């Protein structure tokens, strides 16, 4: 009975390790790509919300009486501008936790400003797109602090933004779970894959 030479055993071990590394790397890359794709959908949904709010601001400012109404919509206009700026920045680096945290804060500011100006014109949807209930006037971050993901009270009466947010957060959760599992975390460390952050 022949025995494989040590050099052959070494090559087999190297081939197995290489095959495993490529497989683990491809899986992590697929999960990362899923996060980026989910963010693109979320970004489009948030831009539609911004367009809706901006259109309402424009409609609230008739040319003949713009000065008297401008102070009433100034906080909402400022929140819209801030969110638009942060969306542009986050679009470049959607996996950056700091950028996502800033975007979440700006979104909460916009929603709060909208609720103050239009308390009866907010709509809350569950993550699956079903109508939830009248909008809860929770302080910003209350849902995140309690460990639950509260639906947001969106200005535009469409479930698209909440569905996109839920899908993005799910993709982030799957990606983050994968890069900390052993032994895939070794691959993540070697190729410098970092955790992403959900939009809370």
Order of alpha helices (4+ residues) and beta strands (2+ residues): alpha-alpha-alpha-beta-alpha-beta-alpha-alpha
